[in-house]
């Protein structure tokens, strides 16, 4: 019994010691951070699995920076210091990185990070976003851009090492694609064929004839152009990717017998 009591007392003391150390760590976890290098206010967005820490500095059109692995918003500190003079600069830390919470029972997959990032972005309700992505921040950030193209103004890919060397990066305008193109073609072919048949019947009737059997049917030109644009139509077919709003047109060639 004496040995058991001593063992119990030792275990209790150890557990209390660990608990005290963890509490101290939670209180002082920012003491290691160099505030001269990272002089930003800490902001947090709460998820069911923990809190996302993020920088939100400056005013103007938003620039959102998505770090890679390993990394955190610290890698964007010099960019934020400069660009926050003219823009609103936002840089979150993914869950498990930087100053965000680090749950031990989460999967940490890019897909899950992308879902977190979308919730975070929805909470900010931003428009005209310039999105800067690095490393696996690419699929995380671009997943949001693909779902919300109307909110994205520019997309830039950056490499931290080159930025540290003072290399300038330039972004290109995003491309917009219609992801249900196959279904759209089938629908348009059906409507264009029906329209061509009605026209042929009227032509035959006005000529004192009667429309006979269909001899052949062929799709000629399928084109997608910017809506309300002055873009020229091409007989070879065009495919606009620069406009969010588009106009699709199709030409069908049908040959009928006339009775």
Secondary structure as a PSIPRED ss2 file (coil, helix, strand):
# PSIPRED VFORMAT (PSIPRED V4.0)

   1 X C   1.000  0.000  0.000
   2 X H   0.000  1.000  0.000
   3 X H   0.000  1.000  0.000
   4 X H   0.000  1.000  0.000
   5 X H   0.000  1.000  0.000
   6 X H   0.000  1.000  0.000
   7 X H   0.000  1.000  0.000
   8 X H   0.000  1.000  0.000
   9 X H   0.000  1.000  0.000
  10 X H   0.000  1.000  0.000
  11 X H   0.000  1.000  0.000
  12 X H   0.000  1.000  0.000
  13 X H   0.000  1.000  0.000
  14 X H   0.000  1.000  0.000
  15 X H   0.000  1.000  0.000
  16 X H   0.000  1.000  0.000
  17 X H   0.000  1.000  0.000
  18 X H   0.000  1.000  0.000
  19 X H   0.000  1.000  0.000
  20 X H   0.000  1.000  0.000
  21 X H   0.000  1.000  0.000
  22 X H   0.000  1.000  0.000
  23 X H   0.000  1.000  0.000
  24 X H   0.000  1.000  0.000
  25 X H   0.000  1.000  0.000
  26 X H   0.000  1.000  0.000
  27 X H   0.000  1.000  0.000
  28 X H   0.000  1.000  0.000
  29 X C   1.000  0.000  0.000
  30 X C   1.000  0.000  0.000
  31 X C   1.000  0.000  0.000
  32 X C   1.000  0.000  0.000
  33 X C   1.000  0.000  0.000
  34 X C   1.000  0.000  0.000
  35 X C   1.000  0.000  0.000
  36 X C   1.000  0.000  0.000
  37 X C   1.000  0.000  0.000
  38 X C   1.000  0.000  0.000
  39 X C   1.000  0.000  0.000
  40 X C   1.000  0.000  0.000
  41 X C   1.000  0.000  0.000
  42 X C   1.000  0.000  0.000
  43 X E   0.000  0.000  1.000
  44 X E   0.000  0.000  1.000
  45 X E   0.000  0.000  1.000
  46 X E   0.000  0.000  1.000
  47 X E   0.000  0.000  1.000
  48 X C   1.000  0.000  0.000
  49 X C   1.000  0.000  0.000
  50 X E   0.000  0.000  1.000
  51 X E   0.000  0.000  1.000
  52 X E   0.000  0.000  1.000
  53 X E   0.000  0.000  1.000
  54 X E   0.000  0.000  1.000
  55 X E   0.000  0.000  1.000
  56 X E   0.000  0.000  1.000
  57 X E   0.000  0.000  1.000
  58 X C   1.000  0.000  0.000
  59 X C   1.000  0.000  0.000
  60 X C   1.000  0.000  0.000
  61 X C   1.000  0.000  0.000
  62 X E   0.000  0.000  1.000
  63 X E   0.000  0.000  1.000
  64 X E   0.000  0.000  1.000
  65 X E   0.000  0.000  1.000
  66 X E   0.000  0.000  1.000
  67 X C   1.000  0.000  0.000
  68 X C   1.000  0.000  0.000
  69 X C   1.000  0.000  0.000
  70 X C   1.000  0.000  0.000
  71 X C   1.000  0.000  0.000
  72 X C   1.000  0.000  0.000
  73 X H   0.000  1.000  0.000
  74 X H   0.000  1.000  0.000
  75 X H   0.000  1.000  0.000
  76 X H   0.000  1.000  0.000
  77 X H   0.000  1.000  0.000
  78 X H   0.000  1.000  0.000
  79 X H   0.000  1.000  0.000
  80 X H   0.000  1.000  0.000
  81 X H   0.000  1.000  0.000
  82 X H   0.000  1.000  0.000
  83 X H   0.000  1.000  0.000
  84 X C   1.000  0.000  0.000
  85 X C   1.000  0.000  0.000
  86 X C   1.000  0.000  0.000
  87 X C   1.000  0.000  0.000
  88 X E   0.000  0.000  1.000
  89 X E   0.000  0.000  1.000
  90 X E   0.000  0.000  1.000
  91 X E   0.000  0.000  1.000
  92 X E   0.000  0.000  1.000
  93 X C   1.000  0.000  0.000
  94 X C   1.000  0.000  0.000
  95 X C   1.000  0.000  0.000
  96 X C   1.000  0.000  0.000
  97 X C   1.000  0.000  0.000
  98 X C   1.000  0.000  0.000
  99 X C   1.000  0.000  0.000
 100 X C   1.000  0.000  0.000
 101 X C   1.000  0.000  0.000
 102 X C   1.000  0.000  0.000
 103 X C   1.000  0.000  0.000
 104 X C   1.000  0.000  0.000
 105 X C   1.000  0.000  0.000
 106 X C   1.000  0.000  0.000
 107 X C   1.000  0.000  0.000
 108 X C   1.000  0.000  0.000
 109 X C   1.000  0.000  0.000
 110 X H   0.000  1.000  0.000
 111 X H   0.000  1.000  0.000
 112 X H   0.000  1.000  0.000
 113 X H   0.000  1.000  0.000
 114 X H   0.000  1.000  0.000
 115 X H   0.000  1.000  0.000
 116 X H   0.000  1.000  0.000
 117 X H   0.000  1.000  0.000
 118 X H   0.000  1.000  0.000
 119 X H   0.000  1.000  0.000
 120 X H   0.000  1.000  0.000
 121 X H   0.000  1.000  0.000
 122 X H   0.000  1.000  0.000
 123 X H   0.000  1.000  0.000
 124 X H   0.000  1.000  0.000
 125 X C   1.000  0.000  0.000
 126 X C   1.000  0.000  0.000
 127 X C   1.000  0.000  0.000
 128 X C   1.000  0.000  0.000
 129 X E   0.000  0.000  1.000
 130 X E   0.000  0.000  1.000
 131 X E   0.000  0.000  1.000
 132 X E   0.000  0.000  1.000
 133 X E   0.000  0.000  1.000
 134 X C   1.000  0.000  0.000
 135 X C   1.000  0.000  0.000
 136 X C   1.000  0.000  0.000
 137 X H   0.000  1.000  0.000
 138 X H   0.000  1.000  0.000
 139 X H   0.000  1.000  0.000
 140 X H   0.000  1.000  0.000
 141 X H   0.000  1.000  0.000
 142 X H   0.000  1.000  0.000
 143 X H   0.000  1.000  0.000
 144 X H   0.000  1.000  0.000
 145 X H   0.000  1.000  0.000
 146 X H   0.000  1.000  0.000
 147 X H   0.000  1.000  0.000
 148 X C   1.000  0.000  0.000
 149 X H   0.000  1.000  0.000
 150 X H   0.000  1.000  0.000
 151 X H   0.000  1.000  0.000
 152 X E   0.000  0.000  1.000
 153 X E   0.000  0.000  1.000
 154 X E   0.000  0.000  1.000
 155 X E   0.000  0.000  1.000
 156 X E   0.000  0.000  1.000
 157 X E   0.000  0.000  1.000
 158 X C   1.000  0.000  0.000
 159 X C   1.000  0.000  0.000
 160 X H   0.000  1.000  0.000
 161 X H   0.000  1.000  0.000
 162 X H   0.000  1.000  0.000
 163 X H   0.000  1.000  0.000
 164 X H   0.000  1.000  0.000
 165 X C   1.000  0.000  0.000
 166 X C   1.000  0.000  0.000
 167 X C   1.000  0.000  0.000
 168 X C   1.000  0.000  0.000
 169 X C   1.000  0.000  0.000
 170 X C   1.000  0.000  0.000
 171 X C   1.000  0.000  0.000
 172 X E   0.000  0.000  1.000
 173 X C   1.000  0.000  0.000
 174 X C   1.000  0.000  0.000
 175 X C   1.000  0.000  0.000
 176 X C   1.000  0.000  0.000
 177 X C   1.000  0.000  0.000
 178 X C   1.000  0.000  0.000
 179 X C   1.000  0.000  0.000
 180 X C   1.000  0.000  0.000
 181 X H   0.000  1.000  0.000
 182 X H   0.000  1.000  0.000
 183 X H   0.000  1.000  0.000
 184 X H   0.000  1.000  0.000
 185 X H   0.000  1.000  0.000
 186 X H   0.000  1.000  0.000
 187 X H   0.000  1.000  0.000
 188 X H   0.000  1.000  0.000
 189 X H   0.000  1.000  0.000
 190 X H   0.000  1.000  0.000
 191 X H   0.000  1.000  0.000
 192 X H   0.000  1.000  0.000
 193 X H   0.000  1.000  0.000
 194 X H   0.000  1.000  0.000
 195 X H   0.000  1.000  0.000
 196 X H   0.000  1.000  0.000
 197 X H   0.000  1.000  0.000
 198 X H   0.000  1.000  0.000
 199 X H   0.000  1.000  0.000
 200 X H   0.000  1.000  0.000
 201 X H   0.000  1.000  0.000
 202 X H   0.000  1.000  0.000
 203 X H   0.000  1.000  0.000
 204 X H   0.000  1.000  0.000
 205 X H   0.000  1.000  0.000
 206 X H   0.000  1.000  0.000
 207 X C   1.000  0.000  0.000
 208 X C   1.000  0.000  0.000
 209 X C   1.000  0.000  0.000
 210 X C   1.000  0.000  0.000
 211 X E   0.000  0.000  1.000
 212 X E   0.000  0.000  1.000
 213 X E   0.000  0.000  1.000
 214 X E   0.000  0.000  1.000
 215 X E   0.000  0.000  1.000
 216 X E   0.000  0.000  1.000
 217 X E   0.000  0.000  1.000
 218 X E   0.000  0.000  1.000
 219 X E   0.000  0.000  1.000
 220 X E   0.000  0.000  1.000
 221 X E   0.000  0.000  1.000
 222 X E   0.000  0.000  1.000
 223 X E   0.000  0.000  1.000
 224 X E   0.000  0.000  1.000
 225 X E   0.000  0.000  1.000
 226 X E   0.000  0.000  1.000
 227 X C   1.000  0.000  0.000
 228 X C   1.000  0.000  0.000
 229 X C   1.000  0.000  0.000
 230 X C   1.000  0.000  0.000
 231 X C   1.000  0.000  0.000
 232 X C   1.000  0.000  0.000
 233 X C   1.000  0.000  0.000
 234 X C   1.000  0.000  0.000
 235 X C   1.000  0.000  0.000
 236 X C   1.000  0.000  0.000
 237 X C   1.000  0.000  0.000
 238 X C   1.000  0.000  0.000
 239 X E   0.000  0.000  1.000
 240 X C   1.000  0.000  0.000
 241 X C   1.000  0.000  0.000
 242 X C   1.000  0.000  0.000
 243 X C   1.000  0.000  0.000
 244 X C   1.000  0.000  0.000
 245 X C   1.000  0.000  0.000
 246 X E   0.000  0.000  1.000
 247 X E   0.000  0.000  1.000
 248 X E   0.000  0.000  1.000
 249 X E   0.000  0.000  1.000
 250 X E   0.000  0.000  1.000
 251 X E   0.000  0.000  1.000
 252 X E   0.000  0.000  1.000
 253 X E   0.000  0.000  1.000
 254 X E   0.000  0.000  1.000
 255 X E   0.000  0.000  1.000
 256 X E   0.000  0.000  1.000
 257 X E   0.000  0.000  1.000
 258 X E   0.000  0.000  1.000
 259 X C   1.000  0.000  0.000
